[in-house]
């Protein structure tokens, strides 16, 4: 979860946690050293409310600073300018503008047909997932199909891989292929 937080949220959560831990350690080790009867009958009147305040502060910090960014489904309600919507999931448009006809020979040249089944390519590979079901995989990952395919090519593994497949997708397509070639591959794989 920490990797999903912005730096300011990480700092806020860390500071609140540090204050809470310092209070807990002082209550356990430091205060009893000065007063063996800590908190005593008199001290309970201020100690219990103070503990409650620290507890509420920590829980509030977790709720406030631990907020994650909106999910793709929530972002689809108010898509950013320049994005298109496919079904219920918003596409970033990052992989739009490809040429499916140019993507077909790339699919074969890059060895995709060896691993994947795709009717449009006439391939029957079984090492990787069946790309004829790519829309279902994207839906399970809660992503637009073009974003799902593009990210699977550039930054494998994808967010959803059907059970039974090892992660054997090459990791160098993001550097080996041009941006247009990736878009062309996405257009071809997502064409019906």
Secondary structure, 3 states (H helix, E strand, C coil): CHHHCCHHHHHHHHHHHHHHHHHHHHHHHHHHHHCCCCCHHHHHHHHHHHHHHHHHHHHHHHHHHCCCCCCHHHHCCCCCCCCEEECCEEECCCCCCCCHHHHHHHHHHCCHHHHCEEHHHCEECCCCCCHHHHHHHHHHCCCCHHHHHHHHHHCCCCCCCCCCCCCCCCCCHHHHCCHHHHHHHHHHHHCC
